[in-house]
Amino acid sequence: MAEHDDEFSVHLLLTRPEAASQRFWDTLPHDVKTGLTLVVSPVMEIHPVENDAEFSVFDTAIFTSSNGVRYAPATPGKRALCVGQATAENARKRGWNSVFVAESAGEFVEAIPKHFPLGSFLHFRGRHTRGDIAARLSALGADGDELIVYDQQVKDLSAEAIALLSGGDTVIAPVFSPRSASQLAAAAPSLRSVHIIAMSQQVANVFAATNCASLHMAEAPTAAYMSKAVTKVLNNVALS
């Protein structure tokens, strides 16, 4: 449980895996944390997928998530093209010659033929993903493939989260992926007191027809902008 102000407290519900939720919490300014009570209830659990792929036959790795980096074989010095600054940084820490290309899959595919000519590539991804990066790059003439290295398995909301959403306390819920959004929307007993912050339009679309208290979208699909959005929504709630 996080530190909070006794006179005014809002719950922050994080539904990412434990480690990712903690990293996001750590990005929030101290004065924002003092107005929040943290509840972590992951709706996805990450599991590695065994494979026997031989990466040496490919020139370039493509990473669209930090989990892809985590479960790909470490290949020091090999080029890795990345979606997201955090993904690129994690790849760099694992020894890849990583390059940040874009913050979204769509921008990534547009940028590759213009600025990053590909030889052969392998996209390390999760079982459930959007963007069809390998297929779209192949359609543009690139020679590559994709490999599933982890699975995102659905998890039930915790008893604490269910109790929170069943009550009338104010909740801010940053949601980072369409699949997490669908799971939260389906599992929540009510969203009437929940202020949703969507990382993308696809996430926002999931909540458009719900009874959530308000729906906001980050200015850009990054953790930094999601953090800024939490601050903005908290300030709005405090003034209402």
N, C-alpha and C positions, 0 to 999 in steps of 0.2 A: 504494500500500500504506500502511496506517495504522500509526501508532506502536502498539507493543504490549509487554507484559511478557514477557521471555524465559522466565521460569519457568512462567508460566501464560498461555496464549493460546488464545482461541477465535476461530474465523472467523465474521464477520458477512457473510452472503450477501444482497446487495440486488439484486432483479430488476426494479426500476423503471427507466425511462429514465435516462440518465446524470445529467441536471440534477436530476431529482427525487430520485434516490439520494443525490446530494451534499447536497441540502438536508436530507434526513432525517439523514444522517450528522452534519451540522452541529448538529442539535438535541440530540445525545447529550452528556451531561456528559463533561468531560475525563477524569475518573477511570474512566468506563465505557470510553471509547475506548482507554485504555492497556491494557485487558484484551482487546482485540479486534483482529483482523487483517481489514481490509476487502477484500472481493471484490465487484466490481460486474459483473453480467452481465445486462443487460436482456433480458427475454423478450418485450417489446413495443417497437415503434418507431412514433413518432407522425408522421403525414404530413398536411399540410393537404388539404382537399377543396375544389376550386374550386366556387363557386356565384355566382349573380347575384341573390340574394334582396334584396328591398327592405324594410329593417327599419322605415322611416319610417311604414309603415301599422300598426305594432304599438305599443301603449302601453308594454309591459313586456318585458324580456328575462328569461329564466330560465337560470341557469348552474348546472350540477351538477359542474363540474370546472374546474380552472385552464386546461386545454387548450381548453375551450369559450370561455373568456375570451380566450385568446391568439389564437384563429383567427376570432373574431367581428369584424365591422367595428366600429371604435371609434366610439361615439356619445356624446360627452360630455354629461352631464346627464340622460340617459335613466335611468329606474328599472330596476334589475336585482335580482331576487330570487334568492338563492343558497343552495345546499346546501354547507355547510362554511365555517368561518371563513377558511381560507386562500383559498378561492374568492372570498369576499366582499372580502377585502383586495386580491387581485389585480385584481378588477373596479374597485375604488375607485382603484387606482393608474392604471388606464387611463381614468379619467374618468367612469365610470359612477356614478350615484347608487345605490350598492349597499346591499342590506339582507341581513344574515345571517338566515335563517329557521330552519334546522334542520341537524342533522349527518347525516341520512339521507334518502333519497328518500321513504320511508314517512312519516316525521315531517313532511317538507315538504308532502306532499299533504294531510295532516290539518290542518296549520296554516293553509294558504292561505285556505280559505273562512271560517275563524274570525277571522283577524287581518289578512289582506292581500287585500282585495277586488280582483279582477282585472278590467281591461277586456279588451283583446286582448293576447295574449302570443305570444312566439316562444322556444322552447327550443333553444338552441344546444348540440349534443351530438356525441358520437363515433358512429362507425358501429356499434360494439358497446357496448350499454349495457343496464342493467337498471332496472326501476322504472316504465317506461311512463308517465312523468310527464305528457306532453302528453295522452295518451289518458285517463288517470285524471282530470285536471283538466277535460277536455272533457266527460267523463261527469257531472261535478258541475255542468255548466252554463257553464263558462268558454269563452271564444271564443279559440282559439289554434291553434298549429301547432308543428312541430319542424323543425329544419334541421341536417343533418349537415355539420359544418365541419372534422372531422378523422377520420382512420382510424387504428386501432390494429392494426398489422400484426405478426404473430407473428415472433419472432426465435429462432434456436437459442441454446442455452446456449454460452458461450465455452469454449474448450479448458481454460482455467484452472478454470472452474466444474465442468466434467465431471471433471477430475482430482481436484478437491477432494471432490466427492461420491462418487467411486470409492474414495477412501481412508477411513481410519478417524478422521480428525480431527473434533473436535467443531465443529458448525456451528449458528449461530442464523440463522433465515431469517424475517424479517418479510414477510408477503405481504398485499398491499393490495387485490386484486380477485379475483373468482372466475375470470376468464379467465386472469390471470397464474398463479393457483393450478393450474388445469388444465394449463397449459403446463409449469410446473415439475414437477408430479407425473408427467406423461407423459415428459418429457425426462430427468429425473434417473436416473442409473444405479442409485442407491440413496438412500434417505432414512433409513437405519438410525441414522446419527449426527447427524441433523438435528433440531433443536428448532424446530418451526414456531410462529410467532406469527401468528394470523389476525386480520384487521381486523374481520371480521364472521362471523356464523354460516354464511353462504353459502360463505365461504372455508374455514372449518373443516370443513364437510361434504365438501369435496374430498379432504381428507387423513384423514378419519375411518377409512377402510379401508386406509390405507397402513402401512408399517412404520417410520414416523418415530419418532425417539427420544422425543419428547413433543409434545403439541399444546396450545397455549394460545390464549386469545382476549383481545384488548384489552378493557378495561372500557367503552370507548366508541370509535366508529369515527373517531378523529382521530389525526393524526400525533403529538400530544403523548402520548396514551395508548399508542400503539405504542412510543414512546420509553421510557415508563415500564415497559412490558412487557419490553423488551430488558434493561433494568437488572435487573428482577426475575429473569428467566430466567438471566442471566449470574451473578447471585449464587447462584442455586440450583445451577447447574452447578459453580461454584467450590467449593461445600460438599460436593458429591457425590463 
